[in-house]
Amino acid sequence: MSTNPEARAWIRVRADALRHNFSRVRESVGPEAHIIPMVKADAYGLGMAETVRALESEGPWGYGVATAGEGLALRDLGVEDPVIVFCPVPEDSVEPALAAGLQLTVSSVESLDHVITVSGRMGTVPEVHVDVDTGMGRTGFDWRTASEWLPRVVEASRGDVRWVGCYTHLHSADEGEASVHDQWTRLQEILGLLTDPPAGLMIHVLNSAGSFRTPEYAAVAVRPGIFLYGGEIGPGQPVPEPVVSVHARVVHISDAVEGATLGYGATYTATGPERWATLSIGYGDGLPRALGNCGSALLGGVRTPIIGRISMDMTVVDITHVPGVGVGDVATLLGTEGQEVITVDDVAGLAGTISYEVLTGLTQRLPRMWMGLDGP
Ligand SMILES: *Cc1c(COP(=O)(O)O)cnc(C)c1O
């Protein structure tokens, strides 16, 4: 027997909003560009299986993941579209990745050689994307030293591997266009050195922010992530539809007298008679602990301040001025109630982090309740 998933705390995910955000990317980059939704880290915490199911009708070219394990999980779900693994794959994961038909990214001559060795043993010809480092610095062949590595890549592409893609990753597209132009130009310099580029080589550069700021660089394909999931992409840019909301029940209500203290460290003290509501959600669910004494929750359409420190399993809000709250009522920690809204970027801002970390930090204790999964 299992409990009602909405008994304690849960996440609601709107498939229609996810599809809407995908179509906004499509409008921006045009009908020709391939769209590769990034579904790494369980689709930024929302659930990879459901995300893929929700997006199927939108016609993505394939999917991007970070690890071989995530790629294998997509295959287990029955996904037959191309899947690209964007982080360097540890040597002993290359074989299972190739056996599942995953496309690998290569960042060094050594990693290319290893892929060739393994695929040779398996009797397959692997599909690889060449990662060019144009300023991100964490992976990729250095754009400045093409003479050292490009001849080796070209040689490998004459039979040892199928060179299907070439890409770079933007470091500051959410902050403006200038760095995107620089990174694009650096990648073009490399491509310009190819006398006989492989037929159908897929160039892909743009993340979410780039897909809106500089759609002229959509080239062959784009790789959006955060915008699909409802995270903002910088000032002055289109705002995505909210996809995720987070809810928790009121489990206890207390009348505090002046001087009553609250929570670990007793960091909050009632300044007069107050009414407090305890919500069944805490940092063990991924609610950032930094929201203690500064965040808020919505109850009955009213914004109520989070008071005291957030515990692992519980959070307290001040409902002194909110009539009619009872045990069992549903609070919204992230999302909309009436005129009030708490966005994932609001939460991230208060917690001193980014929407990506808030979303991927929501733990498995919160059931993901999908709405509209199989279309309108
Ligand atoms: C995560 C990731 C993206 C998506 O970036 P967003 O900012 O979420 O749109 C694109 N490309 C690569 C290589 C990534 O790792």
The ligand as an SDF file (V2000), in Angstrom:
LIG
                    3D

 15 15  0  0  0  0  0  0  0  0999 V2000
   23.0680   21.8260  -20.0840 C   0  0  0  0  0  0  0  0  0  0  0  0
   23.5690   22.0920  -21.4310 C   0  0  0  0  0  0  0  0  0  0  0  0
   22.8340   22.8820  -22.3410 C   0  0  0  0  0  0  0  0  0  0  0  0
   21.5390   23.5820  -21.9620 C   0  0  0  0  0  0  0  0  0  0  0  0
   21.7970   24.8200  -21.3490 O   0  0  0  0  0  0  0  0  0  0  0  0
   20.5880   25.7350  -20.8280 P   0  0  0  0  0  0  0  0  0  0  0  0
   21.2660   26.9480  -20.3160 O   0  0  0  0  0  0  0  0  0  0  0  0
   19.9060   24.9710  -19.7570 O   0  0  0  0  0  0  0  0  0  0  0  0
   19.7060   25.9950  -21.9870 O   0  0  0  0  0  0  0  0  0  0  0  0
   23.3110   22.9830  -23.6340 C   0  0  0  0  0  0  0  0  0  0  0  0
   24.4640   22.3910  -24.0060 N   0  0  0  0  0  0  0  0  0  0  0  0
   25.2180   21.6660  -23.1660 C   0  0  0  0  0  0  0  0  0  0  0  0
   26.4700   21.0440  -23.6490 C   0  0  0  0  0  0  0  0  0  0  0  0
   24.8090   21.5010  -21.8470 C   0  0  0  0  0  0  0  0  0  0  0  0
   25.5460   20.7710  -21.0170 O   0  0  0  0  0  0  0  0  0  0  0  0
  1  2  1  0
  2  3  1  0
  2 14  2  0
  3  4  1  0
  3 10  2  0
  4  5  1  0
  5  6  1  0
  6  7  2  0
  6  8  1  0
  6  9  1  0
 10 11  1  0
 11 12  2  0
 12 13  1  0
 12 14  1  0
 14 15  1  0
M  END
$$$$
